[in-house]
Amino acid sequence: MTSNWVWPVVEGNWAVLAKKNVWATYSDKARSKVRKGDRIAFYVKGTGNFRGIYRVSTDWYRATEPIWDDELASNEIIYKHQTAVELVELGSANY
């Protein structure tokens, strides 16, 4: 059964998500609930807008290098679980 999720993201990490079609989390709980085929609506913090809906297209895998803004700043992996995502709908919907 497919589930739908809302996930907040900071603006800098939204840019990485949109460019690389990847999402990540540090949360073991989130990793255990969000599954391949689920859809995620991303809310960009500080903008008041949802910016896109993506489908989780792979199982979760371990991150191997820093790619997110805050990871690059500290030069360490913060979001250890990653998954590939594919765009379903891109746009802007005010919260």
PDB file of N, CA, C and O in Angstrom:
ATOM      1  N   MET A   1       0.838  -1.179   0.000  1.00  0.00           N
ATOM      2  CA  MET A   1       0.000   0.000   0.000  1.00  0.00           C
ATOM      3  C   MET A   1       0.889   1.250   0.000  1.00  0.00           C
ATOM      4  O   MET A   1       1.818   1.366   0.799  1.00  0.00           O
ATOM      5  N   THR A   2       0.592   2.155  -0.886  1.00  0.00           N
ATOM      6  CA  THR A   2       1.356   3.392  -1.010  1.00  0.00           C
ATOM      7  C   THR A   2       0.899   4.405   0.030  1.00  0.00           C
ATOM      8  O   THR A   2      -0.297   4.566   0.273  1.00  0.00           O
ATOM      9  N   SER A   3       1.857   5.082   0.638  1.00  0.00           N
ATOM     10  CA  SER A   3       1.557   6.139   1.603  1.00  0.00           C
ATOM     11  C   SER A   3       2.012   7.478   1.057  1.00  0.00           C
ATOM     12  O   SER A   3       2.887   7.551   0.194  1.00  0.00           O
ATOM     13  N   ASN A   4       1.401   8.542   1.575  1.00  0.00           N
ATOM     14  CA  ASN A   4       1.775   9.905   1.226  1.00  0.00           C
ATOM     15  C   ASN A   4       2.324  10.579   2.470  1.00  0.00           C
ATOM     16  O   ASN A   4       1.798  10.398   3.568  1.00  0.00           O
ATOM     17  N   TRP A   5       3.390  11.363   2.294  1.00  0.00           N
ATOM     18  CA  TRP A   5       4.064  12.016   3.408  1.00  0.00           C
ATOM     19  C   TRP A   5       4.289  13.484   3.088  1.00  0.00           C
ATOM     20  O   TRP A   5       4.387  13.873   1.924  1.00  0.00           O
ATOM     21  N   VAL A   6       4.369  14.295   4.138  1.00  0.00           N
ATOM     22  CA  VAL A   6       4.802  15.683   4.016  1.00  0.00           C
ATOM     23  C   VAL A   6       6.117  15.788   4.763  1.00  0.00           C
ATOM     24  O   VAL A   6       6.229  15.357   5.910  1.00  0.00           O
ATOM     25  N   TRP A   7       7.127  16.374   4.091  1.00  0.00           N
ATOM     26  CA  TRP A   7       8.444  16.460   4.710  1.00  0.00           C
ATOM     27  C   TRP A   7       8.969  17.877   4.561  1.00  0.00           C
ATOM     28  O   TRP A   7       9.056  18.383   3.443  1.00  0.00           O
ATOM     29  N   PRO A   8       9.319  18.526   5.658  1.00  0.00           N
ATOM     30  CA  PRO A   8       9.904  19.863   5.554  1.00  0.00           C
ATOM     31  C   PRO A   8      11.371  19.779   5.157  1.00  0.00           C
ATOM     32  O   PRO A   8      12.071  18.827   5.502  1.00  0.00           O
ATOM     33  N   VAL A   9      11.817  20.784   4.432  1.00  0.00           N
ATOM     34  CA  VAL A   9      13.202  20.832   3.963  1.00  0.00           C
ATOM     35  C   VAL A   9      13.653  22.293   3.956  1.00  0.00           C
ATOM     36  O   VAL A   9      12.861  23.182   3.643  1.00  0.00           O
ATOM     37  N   VAL A  10      14.902  22.545   4.295  1.00  0.00           N
ATOM     38  CA  VAL A  10      15.442  23.901   4.203  1.00  0.00           C
ATOM     39  C   VAL A  10      15.762  24.207   2.741  1.00  0.00           C
ATOM     40  O   VAL A  10      15.992  23.299   1.942  1.00  0.00           O
ATOM     41  N   GLU A  11      15.774  25.471   2.411  1.00  0.00           N
ATOM     42  CA  GLU A  11      15.941  25.904   1.014  1.00  0.00           C
ATOM     43  C   GLU A  11      17.190  25.323   0.347  1.00  0.00           C
ATOM     44  O   GLU A  11      17.119  24.859  -0.791  1.00  0.00           O
ATOM     45  N   GLY A  12      18.328  25.343   1.040  1.00  0.00           N
ATOM     46  CA  GLY A  12      19.561  24.820   0.451  1.00  0.00           C
ATOM     47  C   GLY A  12      19.480  23.344   0.133  1.00  0.00           C
ATOM     48  O   GLY A  12      19.986  22.899  -0.898  1.00  0.00           O
ATOM     49  N   ASN A  13      18.844  22.577   1.012  1.00  0.00           N
ATOM     50  CA  ASN A  13      18.714  21.140   0.767  1.00  0.00           C
ATOM     51  C   ASN A  13      17.648  20.842  -0.286  1.00  0.00           C
ATOM     52  O   ASN A  13      17.715  19.819  -0.967  1.00  0.00           O
ATOM     53  N   TRP A  14      16.658  21.740  -0.422  1.00  0.00           N
ATOM     54  CA  TRP A  14      15.679  21.593  -1.500  1.00  0.00           C
ATOM     55  C   TRP A  14      16.394  21.646  -2.855  1.00  0.00           C
ATOM     56  O   TRP A  14      16.071  20.879  -3.763  1.00  0.00           O
ATOM     57  N   ALA A  15      17.361  22.552  -2.985  1.00  0.00           N
ATOM     58  CA  ALA A  15      18.101  22.676  -4.240  1.00  0.00           C
ATOM     59  C   ALA A  15      18.858  21.387  -4.564  1.00  0.00           C
ATOM     60  O   ALA A  15      18.912  20.974  -5.723  1.00  0.00           O
ATOM     61  N   VAL A  16      19.439  20.756  -3.552  1.00  0.00           N
ATOM     62  CA  VAL A  16      20.153  19.487  -3.754  1.00  0.00           C
ATOM     63  C   VAL A  16      19.171  18.399  -4.173  1.00  0.00           C
ATOM     64  O   VAL A  16      19.435  17.652  -5.115  1.00  0.00           O
ATOM     65  N   LEU A  17      18.046  18.307  -3.482  1.00  0.00           N
ATOM     66  CA  LEU A  17      17.011  17.325  -3.809  1.00  0.00           C
ATOM     67  C   LEU A  17      16.559  17.477  -5.254  1.00  0.00           C
ATOM     68  O   LEU A  17      16.499  16.495  -5.995  1.00  0.00           O
ATOM     69  N   ALA A  18      16.240  18.702  -5.658  1.00  0.00           N
ATOM     70  CA  ALA A  18      15.720  18.944  -7.003  1.00  0.00           C
ATOM     71  C   ALA A  18      16.767  18.664  -8.083  1.00  0.00           C
ATOM     72  O   ALA A  18      16.422  18.225  -9.180  1.00  0.00           O
ATOM     73  N   LYS A  19      18.028  18.912  -7.783  1.00  0.00           N
ATOM     74  CA  LYS A  19      19.098  18.697  -8.758  1.00  0.00           C
ATOM     75  C   LYS A  19      19.510  17.232  -8.860  1.00  0.00           C
ATOM     76  O   LYS A  19      19.736  16.726  -9.959  1.00  0.00           O
ATOM     77  N   LYS A  20      19.609  16.545  -7.712  1.00  0.00           N
ATOM     78  CA  LYS A  20      20.169  15.187  -7.695  1.00  0.00           C
ATOM     79  C   LYS A  20      19.125  14.070  -7.613  1.00  0.00           C
ATOM     80  O   LYS A  20      19.465  12.893  -7.737  1.00  0.00           O
ATOM     81  N   ASN A  21      17.845  14.438  -7.402  1.00  0.00           N
ATOM     82  CA  ASN A  21      16.786  13.430  -7.251  1.00  0.00           C
ATOM     83  C   ASN A  21      17.130  12.395  -6.193  1.00  0.00           C
ATOM     84  O   ASN A  21      17.047  11.188  -6.421  1.00  0.00           O
ATOM     85  N   VAL A  22      17.517  12.899  -5.036  1.00  0.00           N
ATOM     86  CA  VAL A  22      17.841  12.049  -3.896  1.00  0.00           C
ATOM     87  C   VAL A  22      17.280  12.712  -2.639  1.00  0.00           C
ATOM     88  O   VAL A  22      17.206  13.938  -2.559  1.00  0.00           O
ATOM     89  N   TRP A  23      16.895  11.914  -1.682  1.00  0.00           N
ATOM     90  CA  TRP A  23      16.453  12.419  -0.389  1.00  0.00           C
ATOM     91  C   TRP A  23      17.153  11.613   0.686  1.00  0.00           C
ATOM     92  O   TRP A  23      17.594  10.488   0.449  1.00  0.00           O
ATOM     93  N   ALA A  24      17.254  12.204   1.886  1.00  0.00           N
ATOM     94  CA  ALA A  24      17.977  11.538   2.964  1.00  0.00           C
ATOM     95  C   ALA A  24      17.391  11.899   4.314  1.00  0.00           C
ATOM     96  O   ALA A  24      16.683  12.896   4.458  1.00  0.00           O
ATOM     97  N   THR A  25      17.698  11.069   5.304  1.00  0.00           N
ATOM     98  CA  THR A  25      17.279  11.312   6.678  1.00  0.00           C
ATOM     99  C   THR A  25      18.304  10.711   7.625  1.00  0.00           C
ATOM    100  O   THR A  25      19.045   9.795   7.267  1.00  0.00           O
ATOM    101  N   TYR A  26      18.331  11.234   8.820  1.00  0.00           N
ATOM    102  CA  TYR A  26      19.149  10.639   9.884  1.00  0.00           C
ATOM    103  C   TYR A  26      18.284   9.709  10.740  1.00  0.00           C
ATOM    104  O   TYR A  26      18.805   8.970  11.575  1.00  0.00           O
ATOM    105  N   SER A  27      16.973   9.745  10.534  1.00  0.00           N
ATOM    106  CA  SER A  27      16.014   9.058  11.397  1.00  0.00           C
ATOM    107  C   SER A  27      15.802   7.594  10.996  1.00  0.00           C
ATOM    108  O   SER A  27      15.350   7.298   9.890  1.00  0.00           O
ATOM    109  N   ASP A  28      16.135   6.696  11.908  1.00  0.00           N
ATOM    110  CA  ASP A  28      15.841   5.280  11.674  1.00  0.00           C
ATOM    111  C   ASP A  28      14.339   5.042  11.602  1.00  0.00           C
ATOM    112  O   ASP A  28      13.878   4.194  10.838  1.00  0.00           O
ATOM    113  N   LYS A  29      13.574   5.789  12.396  1.00  0.00           N
ATOM    114  CA  LYS A  29      12.111   5.653  12.416  1.00  0.00           C
ATOM    115  C   LYS A  29      11.514   6.038  11.061  1.00  0.00           C
ATOM    116  O   LYS A  29      10.673   5.317  10.524  1.00  0.00           O
ATOM    117  N   ALA A  30      11.944   7.167  10.513  1.00  0.00           N
ATOM    118  CA  ALA A  30      11.440   7.591   9.198  1.00  0.00           C
ATOM    119  C   ALA A  30      11.811   6.577   8.132  1.00  0.00           C
ATOM    120  O   ALA A  30      10.995   6.234   7.277  1.00  0.00           O
ATOM    121  N   ARG A  31      13.038   6.104   8.187  1.00  0.00           N
ATOM    122  CA  ARG A  31      13.503   5.105   7.212  1.00  0.00           C
ATOM    123  C   ARG A  31      12.651   3.838   7.261  1.00  0.00           C
ATOM    124  O   ARG A  31      12.397   3.213   6.231  1.00  0.00           O
ATOM    125  N   SER A  32      12.219   3.468   8.449  1.00  0.00           N
ATOM    126  CA  SER A  32      11.427   2.243   8.578  1.00  0.00           C
ATOM    127  C   SER A  32       9.978   2.428   8.112  1.00  0.00           C
ATOM    128  O   SER A  32       9.299   1.446   7.813  1.00  0.00           O
ATOM    129  N   LYS A  33       9.499   3.677   8.048  1.00  0.00           N
ATOM    130  CA  LYS A  33       8.106   3.928   7.657  1.00  0.00           C
ATOM    131  C   LYS A  33       7.943   4.299   6.180  1.00  0.00           C
ATOM    132  O   LYS A  33       6.982   3.871   5.540  1.00  0.00           O
ATOM    133  N   VAL A  34       8.864   5.083   5.641  1.00  0.00           N
ATOM    134  CA  VAL A  34       8.769   5.535   4.256  1.00  0.00           C
ATOM    135  C   VAL A  34       9.374   4.467   3.356  1.00  0.00           C
ATOM    136  O   VAL A  34      10.527   4.071   3.526  1.00  0.00           O
ATOM    137  N   ARG A  35       8.577   4.009   2.397  1.00  0.00           N
ATOM    138  CA  ARG A  35       8.980   2.868   1.573  1.00  0.00           C
ATOM    139  C   ARG A  35       8.979   3.207   0.083  1.00  0.00           C
ATOM    140  O   ARG A  35       8.384   4.193  -0.351  1.00  0.00           O
ATOM    141  N   LYS A  36       9.651   2.378  -0.669  1.00  0.00           N
ATOM    142  CA  LYS A  36       9.680   2.501  -2.121  1.00  0.00           C
ATOM    143  C   LYS A  36       8.244   2.569  -2.647  1.00  0.00           C
ATOM    144  O   LYS A  36       7.405   1.748  -2.274  1.00  0.00           O
ATOM    145  N   GLY A  37       7.964   3.546  -3.509  1.00  0.00           N
ATOM    146  CA  GLY A  37       6.624   3.734  -4.064  1.00  0.00           C
ATOM    147  C   GLY A  37       5.824   4.814  -3.353  1.00  0.00           C
ATOM    148  O   GLY A  37       4.875   5.350  -3.925  1.00  0.00           O
ATOM    149  N   ASP A  38       6.188   5.146  -2.116  1.00  0.00           N
ATOM    150  CA  ASP A  38       5.505   6.216  -1.381  1.00  0.00           C
ATOM    151  C   ASP A  38       5.770   7.559  -2.052  1.00  0.00           C
ATOM    152  O   ASP A  38       6.765   7.729  -2.757  1.00  0.00           O
ATOM    153  N   ARG A  39       4.865   8.512  -1.823  1.00  0.00           N
ATOM    154  CA  ARG A  39       5.022   9.866  -2.340  1.00  0.00           C
ATOM    155  C   ARG A  39       5.295  10.823  -1.192  1.00  0.00           C
ATOM    156  O   ARG A  39       4.736  10.685  -0.104  1.00  0.00           O
ATOM    157  N   ILE A  40       6.170  11.805  -1.450  1.00  0.00           N
ATOM    158  CA  ILE A  40       6.512  12.815  -0.451  1.00  0.00           C
ATOM    159  C   ILE A  40       6.263  14.197  -1.044  1.00  0.00           C
ATOM    160  O   ILE A  40       6.786  14.525  -2.109  1.00  0.00           O
ATOM    161  N   ALA A  41       5.458  15.011  -0.345  1.00  0.00           N
ATOM    162  CA  ALA A  41       5.277  16.417  -0.693  1.00  0.00           C
ATOM    163  C   ALA A  41       6.263  17.201   0.155  1.00  0.00           C
ATOM    164  O   ALA A  41       6.236  17.113   1.382  1.00  0.00           O
ATOM    165  N   PHE A  42       7.132  17.966  -0.490  1.00  0.00           N
ATOM    166  CA  PHE A  42       8.172  18.698   0.219  1.00  0.00           C
ATOM    167  C   PHE A  42       7.753  20.147   0.457  1.00  0.00           C
ATOM    168  O   PHE A  42       7.427  20.887  -0.471  1.00  0.00           O
ATOM    169  N   TYR A  43       7.775  20.521   1.733  1.00  0.00           N
ATOM    170  CA  TYR A  43       7.492  21.881   2.172  1.00  0.00           C
ATOM    171  C   TYR A  43       8.826  22.567   2.446  1.00  0.00           C
ATOM    172  O   TYR A  43       9.622  22.076   3.247  1.00  0.00           O
ATOM    173  N   VAL A  44       9.076  23.694   1.791  1.00  0.00           N
ATOM    174  CA  VAL A  44      10.345  24.393   1.962  1.00  0.00           C
ATOM    175  C   VAL A  44      10.189  25.412   3.094  1.00  0.00           C
ATOM    176  O   VAL A  44       9.462  26.398   2.967  1.00  0.00           O
ATOM    177  N   LYS A  45      10.881  25.153   4.189  1.00  0.00           N
ATOM    178  CA  LYS A  45      10.792  26.001   5.378  1.00  0.00           C
ATOM    179  C   LYS A  45      11.150  27.451   5.062  1.00  0.00           C
ATOM    180  O   LYS A  45      12.077  27.736   4.304  1.00  0.00           O
ATOM    181  N   GLY A  46      10.387  28.352   5.665  1.00  0.00           N
ATOM    182  CA  GLY A  46      10.663  29.773   5.511  1.00  0.00           C
ATOM    183  C   GLY A  46      10.067  30.398   4.263  1.00  0.00           C
ATOM    184  O   GLY A  46      10.128  31.616   4.095  1.00  0.00           O
ATOM    185  N   THR A  47       9.492  29.586   3.384  1.00  0.00           N
ATOM    186  CA  THR A  47       8.914  30.116   2.145  1.00  0.00           C
ATOM    187  C   THR A  47       7.393  30.131   2.178  1.00  0.00           C
ATOM    188  O   THR A  47       6.761  30.875   1.430  1.00  0.00           O
ATOM    189  N   GLY A  48       6.804  29.309   3.045  1.00  0.00           N
ATOM    190  CA  GLY A  48       5.350  29.181   3.071  1.00  0.00           C
ATOM    191  C   GLY A  48       4.814  28.360   1.915  1.00  0.00           C
ATOM    192  O   GLY A  48       3.614  28.381   1.643  1.00  0.00           O
ATOM    193  N   ASN A  49       5.702  27.626   1.223  1.00  0.00           N
ATOM    194  CA  ASN A  49       5.279  26.900   0.022  1.00  0.00           C
ATOM    195  C   ASN A  49       5.696  25.441   0.011  1.00  0.00           C
ATOM    196  O   ASN A  49       6.772  25.063   0.476  1.00  0.00           O
ATOM    197  N   PHE A  50       4.795  24.638  -0.541  1.00  0.00           N
ATOM    198  CA  PHE A  50       5.155  23.300  -0.981  1.00  0.00           C
ATOM    199  C   PHE A  50       5.735  23.477  -2.375  1.00  0.00           C
ATOM    200  O   PHE A  50       5.195  24.248  -3.168  1.00  0.00           O
ATOM    201  N   ARG A  51       6.820  22.783  -2.692  1.00  0.00           N
ATOM    202  CA  ARG A  51       7.483  22.994  -3.979  1.00  0.00           C
ATOM    203  C   ARG A  51       7.420  21.794  -4.915  1.00  0.00           C
ATOM    204  O   ARG A  51       7.560  21.951  -6.128  1.00  0.00           O
ATOM    205  N   GLY A  52       7.215  20.606  -4.375  1.00  0.00           N
ATOM    206  CA  GLY A  52       7.192  19.464  -5.271  1.00  0.00           C
ATOM    207  C   GLY A  52       6.755  18.190  -4.583  1.00  0.00           C
ATOM    208  O   GLY A  52       6.821  18.050  -3.361  1.00  0.00           O
ATOM    209  N   ILE A  53       6.307  17.271  -5.413  1.00  0.00           N
ATOM    210  CA  ILE A  53       5.944  15.931  -4.952  1.00  0.00           C
ATOM    211  C   ILE A  53       6.855  14.946  -5.676  1.00  0.00           C
ATOM    212  O   ILE A  53       7.014  15.003  -6.895  1.00  0.00           O
ATOM    213  N   TYR A  54       7.443  14.053  -4.907  1.00  0.00           N
ATOM    214  CA  TYR A  54       8.359  13.049  -5.449  1.00  0.00           C
ATOM    215  C   TYR A  54       7.916  11.666  -4.992  1.00  0.00           C
ATOM    216  O   TYR A  54       7.301  11.513  -3.936  1.00  0.00           O
ATOM    217  N   ARG A  55       8.236  10.669  -5.795  1.00  0.00           N
ATOM    218  CA  ARG A  55       7.985   9.265  -5.455  1.00  0.00           C
ATOM    219  C   ARG A  55       9.314   8.639  -5.054  1.00  0.00           C
ATOM    220  O   ARG A  55      10.333   8.838  -5.715  1.00  0.00           O
ATOM    221  N   VAL A  56       9.288   7.891  -3.975  1.00  0.00           N
ATOM    222  CA  VAL A  56      10.482   7.155  -3.531  1.00  0.00           C
ATOM    223  C   VAL A  56      10.694   6.019  -4.529  1.00  0.00           C
ATOM    224  O   VAL A  56       9.826   5.162  -4.693  1.00  0.00           O
ATOM    225  N   SER A  57      11.849   6.013  -5.196  1.00  0.00           N
ATOM    226  CA  SER A  57      12.044   5.051  -6.282  1.00  0.00           C
ATOM    227  C   SER A  57      13.018   3.916  -5.976  1.00  0.00           C
ATOM    228  O   SER A  57      13.177   2.998  -6.781  1.00  0.00           O
ATOM    229  N   THR A  58      13.671   3.976  -4.811  1.00  0.00           N
ATOM    230  CA  THR A  58      14.562   2.877  -4.431  1.00  0.00           C
ATOM    231  C   THR A  58      14.383   2.583  -2.948  1.00  0.00           C
ATOM    232  O   THR A  58      13.773   3.358  -2.211  1.00  0.00           O
ATOM    233  N   ASP A  59      14.922   1.460  -2.535  1.00  0.00           N
ATOM    234  CA  ASP A  59      15.017   1.204  -1.100  1.00  0.00           C
ATOM    235  C   ASP A  59      16.052   2.162  -0.523  1.00  0.00           C
ATOM    236  O   ASP A  59      16.862   2.724  -1.260  1.00  0.00           O
ATOM    237  N   TRP A  60      16.025   2.345   0.782  1.00  0.00           N
ATOM    238  CA  TRP A  60      17.015   3.197   1.445  1.00  0.00           C
ATOM    239  C   TRP A  60      18.394   2.547   1.358  1.00  0.00           C
ATOM    240  O   TRP A  60      18.519   1.324   1.414  1.00  0.00           O
ATOM    241  N   TYR A  61      19.400   3.358   1.225  1.00  0.00           N
ATOM    242  CA  TYR A  61      20.780   2.878   1.215  1.00  0.00           C
ATOM    243  C   TYR A  61      21.632   3.825   2.059  1.00  0.00           C
ATOM    244  O   TYR A  61      21.210   4.936   2.378  1.00  0.00           O
ATOM    245  N   ARG A  62      22.803   3.386   2.407  1.00  0.00           N
ATOM    246  CA  ARG A  62      23.694   4.177   3.265  1.00  0.00           C
ATOM    247  C   ARG A  62      24.392   5.259   2.453  1.00  0.00           C
ATOM    248  O   ARG A  62      24.932   4.998   1.378  1.00  0.00           O
ATOM    249  N   ALA A  63      24.373   6.480   2.984  1.00  0.00           N
ATOM    250  CA  ALA A  63      25.071   7.602   2.346  1.00  0.00           C
ATOM    251  C   ALA A  63      26.574   7.354   2.406  1.00  0.00           C
ATOM    252  O   ALA A  63      27.091   6.851   3.404  1.00  0.00           O
ATOM    253  N   THR A  64      27.260   7.707   1.339  1.00  0.00           N
ATOM    254  CA  THR A  64      28.705   7.458   1.285  1.00  0.00           C
ATOM    255  C   THR A  64      29.538   8.736   1.300  1.00  0.00           C
ATOM    256  O   THR A  64      30.749   8.684   1.510  1.00  0.00           O
ATOM    257  N   GLU A  65      28.891   9.889   1.078  1.00  0.00           N
ATOM    258  CA  GLU A  65      29.616  11.159   1.090  1.00  0.00           C
ATOM    259  C   GLU A  65      28.652  12.295   1.430  1.00  0.00           C
ATOM    260  O   GLU A  65      27.449  12.180   1.196  1.00  0.00           O
ATOM    261  N   PRO A  66      29.172  13.381   1.976  1.00  0.00           N
ATOM    262  CA  PRO A  66      28.320  14.544   2.264  1.00  0.00           C
ATOM    263  C   PRO A  66      27.847  15.195   0.959  1.00  0.00           C
ATOM    264  O   PRO A  66      28.652  15.438   0.060  1.00  0.00           O
ATOM    265  N   ILE A  67      26.526  15.481   0.854  1.00  0.00           N
ATOM    266  CA  ILE A  67      26.011  16.188  -0.323  1.00  0.00           C
ATOM    267  C   ILE A  67      25.100  17.359   0.056  1.00  0.00           C
ATOM    268  O   ILE A  67      24.875  18.254  -0.759  1.00  0.00           O
ATOM    269  N   TRP A  68      24.579  17.359   1.272  1.00  0.00           N
ATOM    270  CA  TRP A  68      23.622  18.383   1.703  1.00  0.00           C
ATOM    271  C   TRP A  68      24.369  19.601   2.227  1.00  0.00           C
ATOM    272  O   TRP A  68      25.506  19.491   2.685  1.00  0.00           O
ATOM    273  N   ASP A  69      23.721  20.771   2.158  1.00  0.00           N
ATOM    274  CA  ASP A  69      24.375  22.026   2.567  1.00  0.00           C
ATOM    275  C   ASP A  69      25.029  21.937   3.945  1.00  0.00           C
ATOM    276  O   ASP A  69      26.196  22.292   4.108  1.00  0.00           O
ATOM    277  N   ASP A  70      24.272  21.462   4.931  1.00  0.00           N
ATOM    278  CA  ASP A  70      24.824  21.402   6.286  1.00  0.00           C
ATOM    279  C   ASP A  70      25.909  20.332   6.420  1.00  0.00           C
ATOM    280  O   ASP A  70      26.811  20.469   7.247  1.00  0.00           O
ATOM    281  N   GLU A  71      25.833  19.276   5.621  1.00  0.00           N
ATOM    282  CA  GLU A  71      26.894  18.267   5.619  1.00  0.00           C
ATOM    283  C   GLU A  71      28.173  18.823   5.007  1.00  0.00           C
ATOM    284  O   GLU A  71      29.266  18.594   5.526  1.00  0.00           O
ATOM    285  N   LEU A  72      28.038  19.546   3.916  1.00  0.00           N
ATOM    286  CA  LEU A  72      29.213  20.123   3.263  1.00  0.00           C
ATOM    287  C   LEU A  72      29.899  21.140   4.175  1.00  0.00           C
ATOM    288  O   LEU A  72      31.125  21.249   4.188  1.00  0.00           O
ATOM    289  N   ALA A  73      29.090  21.883   4.939  1.00  0.00           N
ATOM    290  CA  ALA A  73      29.653  22.873   5.861  1.00  0.00           C
ATOM    291  C   ALA A  73      30.484  22.217   6.960  1.00  0.00           C
ATOM    292  O   ALA A  73      31.498  22.767   7.388  1.00  0.00           O
ATOM    293  N   SER A  74      30.051  21.035   7.417  1.00  0.00           N
ATOM    294  CA  SER A  74      30.767  20.342   8.492  1.00  0.00           C
ATOM    295  C   SER A  74      31.692  19.245   7.967  1.00  0.00           C
ATOM    296  O   SER A  74      32.468  18.667   8.729  1.00  0.00           O
ATOM    297  N   ASN A  75      31.612  18.960   6.675  1.00  0.00           N
ATOM    298  CA  ASN A  75      32.392  17.915   6.023  1.00  0.00           C
ATOM    299  C   ASN A  75      32.190  16.545   6.679  1.00  0.00           C
ATOM    300  O   ASN A  75      33.130  15.769   6.846  1.00  0.00           O
ATOM    301  N   GLU A  76      30.922  16.273   7.046  1.00  0.00           N
ATOM    302  CA  GLU A  76      30.582  14.955   7.593  1.00  0.00           C
ATOM    303  C   GLU A  76      29.165  14.575   7.205  1.00  0.00           C
ATOM    304  O   GLU A  76      28.324  15.441   6.967  1.00  0.00           O
ATOM    305  N   ILE A  77      28.908  13.289   7.144  1.00  0.00           N
ATOM    306  CA  ILE A  77      27.581  12.792   6.805  1.00  0.00           C
ATOM    307  C   ILE A  77      26.675  12.929   8.026  1.00  0.00           C
ATOM    308  O   ILE A  77      26.966  12.391   9.094  1.00  0.00           O
ATOM    309  N   ILE A  78      25.580  13.652   7.852  1.00  0.00           N
ATOM    310  CA  ILE A  78      24.574  13.813   8.902  1.00  0.00           C
ATOM    311  C   ILE A  78      23.375  12.918   8.613  1.00  0.00           C
ATOM    312  O   ILE A  78      22.818  12.296   9.518  1.00  0.00           O
ATOM    313  N   TYR A  79      22.986  12.862   7.341  1.00  0.00           N
ATOM    314  CA  TYR A  79      21.804  12.099   6.912  1.00  0.00           C
ATOM    315  C   TYR A  79      22.273  10.760   6.354  1.00  0.00           C
ATOM    316  O   TYR A  79      22.549  10.634   5.161  1.00  0.00           O
ATOM    317  N   LYS A  80      22.358   9.773   7.224  1.00  0.00           N
ATOM    318  CA  LYS A  80      23.005   8.508   6.877  1.00  0.00           C
ATOM    319  C   LYS A  80      22.177   7.604   5.971  1.00  0.00           C
ATOM    320  O   LYS A  80      22.717   6.692   5.344  1.00  0.00           O
ATOM    321  N   HIS A  81      20.867   7.850   5.899  1.00  0.00           N
ATOM    322  CA  HIS A  81      19.994   7.031   5.053  1.00  0.00           C
ATOM    323  C   HIS A  81      19.578   7.853   3.836  1.00  0.00           C
ATOM    324  O   HIS A  81      19.061   8.960   3.984  1.00  0.00           O
ATOM    325  N   GLN A  82      19.797   7.323   2.642  1.00  0.00           N
ATOM    326  CA  GLN A  82      19.407   8.013   1.417  1.00  0.00           C
ATOM    327  C   GLN A  82      18.526   7.120   0.563  1.00  0.00           C
ATOM    328  O   GLN A  82      18.548   5.895   0.679  1.00  0.00           O
ATOM    329  N   THR A  83      17.746   7.770  -0.304  1.00  0.00           N
ATOM    330  CA  THR A  83      16.934   7.069  -1.280  1.00  0.00           C
ATOM    331  C   THR A  83      16.836   7.920  -2.535  1.00  0.00           C
ATOM    332  O   THR A  83      16.835   9.149  -2.459  1.00  0.00           O
ATOM    333  N   ALA A  84      16.753   7.280  -3.671  1.00  0.00           N
ATOM    334  CA  ALA A  84      16.516   8.004  -4.916  1.00  0.00           C
ATOM    335  C   ALA A  84      15.026   8.334  -4.983  1.00  0.00           C
ATOM    336  O   ALA A  84      14.186   7.562  -4.521  1.00  0.00           O
ATOM    337  N   VAL A  85      14.713   9.488  -5.562  1.00  0.00           N
ATOM    338  CA  VAL A  85      13.322   9.904  -5.737  1.00  0.00           C
ATOM    339  C   VAL A  85      13.123  10.348  -7.176  1.00  0.00           C
ATOM    340  O   VAL A  85      14.064  10.779  -7.842  1.00  0.00           O
ATOM    341  N   GLU A  86      11.889  10.238  -7.647  1.00  0.00           N
ATOM    342  CA  GLU A  86      11.573  10.696  -8.990  1.00  0.00           C
ATOM    343  C   GLU A  86      10.454  11.720  -8.918  1.00  0.00           C
ATOM    344  O   GLU A  86       9.511  11.569  -8.142  1.00  0.00           O
ATOM    345  N   LEU A  87      10.560  12.747  -9.720  1.00  0.00           N
ATOM    346  CA  LEU A  87       9.614  13.846  -9.714  1.00  0.00           C
ATOM    347  C   LEU A  87       8.240  13.384 -10.173  1.00  0.00           C
ATOM    348  O   LEU A  87       8.112  12.715 -11.199  1.00  0.00           O
ATOM    349  N   VAL A  88       7.212  13.743  -9.410  1.00  0.00           N
ATOM    350  CA  VAL A  88       5.821  13.515  -9.782  1.00  0.00           C
ATOM    351  C   VAL A  88       5.212  14.831 -10.254  1.00  0.00           C
ATOM    352  O   VAL A  88       4.581  14.889 -11.310  1.00  0.00           O
ATOM    353  N   GLU A  89       5.406  15.894  -9.460  1.00  0.00           N
ATOM    354  CA  GLU A  89       4.841  17.204  -9.779  1.00  0.00           C
ATOM    355  C   GLU A  89       5.700  18.293  -9.170  1.00  0.00           C
ATOM    356  O   GLU A  89       6.038  18.239  -7.987  1.00  0.00           O
ATOM    357  N   LEU A  90       6.051  19.274  -9.970  1.00  0.00           N
ATOM    358  CA  LEU A  90       6.825  20.407  -9.519  1.00  0.00           C
ATOM    359  C   LEU A  90       5.968  21.660  -9.623  1.00  0.00           C
ATOM    360  O   LEU A  90       5.235  21.829 -10.597  1.00  0.00           O
ATOM    361  N   GLY A  91       6.051  22.520  -8.650  1.00  0.00           N
ATOM    362  CA  GLY A  91       5.275  23.755  -8.676  1.00  0.00           C
ATOM    363  C   GLY A  91       5.386  24.443  -7.331  1.00  0.00           C
ATOM    364  O   GLY A  91       6.285  24.158  -6.540  1.00  0.00           O
ATOM    365  N   SER A  92       4.470  25.342  -7.089  1.00  0.00           N
ATOM    366  CA  SER A  92       4.473  26.064  -5.827  1.00  0.00           C
ATOM    367  C   SER A  92       3.044  26.181  -5.329  1.00  0.00           C
ATOM    368  O   SER A  92       2.180  26.739  -6.005  1.00  0.00           O
ATOM    369  N   ALA A  93       2.808  25.650  -4.145  1.00  0.00           N
ATOM    370  CA  ALA A  93       1.484  25.732  -3.525  1.00  0.00           C
ATOM    371  C   ALA A  93       1.659  26.383  -2.152  1.00  0.00           C
ATOM    372  O   ALA A  93       2.365  25.858  -1.291  1.00  0.00           O
ATOM    373  N   ASN A  94       1.015  27.515  -1.963  1.00  0.00           N
ATOM    374  CA  ASN A  94       1.126  28.250  -0.719  1.00  0.00           C
ATOM    375  C   ASN A  94       0.468  27.473   0.403  1.00  0.00           C
ATOM    376  O   ASN A  94      -0.607  26.897   0.237  1.00  0.00           O
ATOM    377  N   TYR A  95       1.144  27.466   1.572  1.00  0.00           N
ATOM    378  CA  TYR A  95       0.630  26.764   2.742  1.00  0.00           C
ATOM    379  C   TYR A  95      -0.480  27.532   3.359  1.00  0.00           C
ATOM    380  O   TYR A  95      -1.046  27.101   4.363  1.00  0.00           O
TER     381      TYR A  95
END
